[in-house]
Amino acid sequence: MARNQISKSEQKKIAEKRIKKLFYLAEKNALDKQFDLADRYIKIARKISMRYLVPIPKYYKRRFCKHCYNYLLPGENCRVRINNGKVLIYCNNCKKLSRIVINKKS
């Protein structure tokens, strides 16, 4: 019996949609103070991204910790500061610091 084959481009589109949906659910649960469920959604989204070789968009990449992969909600489980042209994000879970450079347009 023949199976329905899905092309690689269609698989990537489905993966992108699922990643966006998972990040939406993670944000929704984090706002409801259910961080364990939000963290699980982030881990699933990362696995989908790695399996189908779909990059996570920059907006979503900055919403989770690069060290412990927990969802970051400023004021709840992370601290955000601006210092010398960089955004500093301190994760309260793993106590690590992430730096994002602010580009100065000339």
SVG drawing of the C-alpha trace seen along z (x, -y; Angstrom):
<svg xmlns="http://www.w3.org/2000/svg" viewBox="-3 -58 32 60">
<polyline fill="none" stroke="black" stroke-width="0.4" points="0.0,0.0 1.4,-3.4 1.8,-6.1 1.1,-9.8 4.5,-11.4 4.9,-15.0 7.7,-17.1 10.5,-18.6 9.3,-22.2 5.8,-21.3 7.4,-19.6 9.3,-22.8 6.2,-24.9 4.3,-22.6 7.3,-22.7 7.4,-26.6 3.6,-26.7 4.0,-24.3 7.0,-26.2 5.0,-29.5 2.0,-27.7 4.2,-26.2 5.8,-29.6 2.3,-31.1 1.2,-28.4 4.4,-28.9 3.7,-32.6 0.1,-32.0 1.1,-29.5 3.9,-31.6 1.5,-34.5 -0.7,-32.1 2.3,-31.3 2.6,-27.7 6.3,-27.9 6.8,-24.1 4.4,-23.7 5.8,-26.7 9.3,-25.3 8.1,-22.0 6.6,-23.7 10.0,-25.5 11.8,-22.1 9.4,-20.6 9.7,-23.6 13.5,-23.2 13.3,-19.5 11.0,-20.2 13.5,-22.9 16.4,-20.6 14.7,-17.7 13.4,-19.5 16.3,-22.0 14.1,-25.0 15.7,-28.0 13.8,-29.5 13.0,-33.2 15.1,-35.8 12.0,-37.1 11.4,-33.7 15.1,-33.0 15.2,-35.8 12.3,-34.5 14.1,-31.5 17.3,-31.0 20.2,-29.6 21.6,-27.7 18.7,-26.0 16.0,-26.4 13.4,-27.9 10.9,-30.4 11.8,-33.9 9.2,-36.3 10.7,-39.6 10.0,-40.4 9.0,-36.9 11.9,-34.6 14.5,-36.9 16.0,-40.3 16.5,-42.6 19.0,-45.5 20.6,-47.8 24.3,-48.5 26.9,-49.9 24.9,-49.2 23.9,-45.7 20.7,-44.1 21.6,-41.9 19.2,-39.1 19.8,-37.3 18.0,-34.0 16.9,-33.5 16.7,-29.7 20.3,-28.9 21.9,-32.2 23.5,-32.8 23.7,-36.0 22.9,-36.5 24.0,-39.5 22.4,-40.9 24.2,-43.7 22.1,-46.7 23.1,-47.9 23.7,-51.6 22.5,-53.0 24.8,-55.7"/>
</svg>
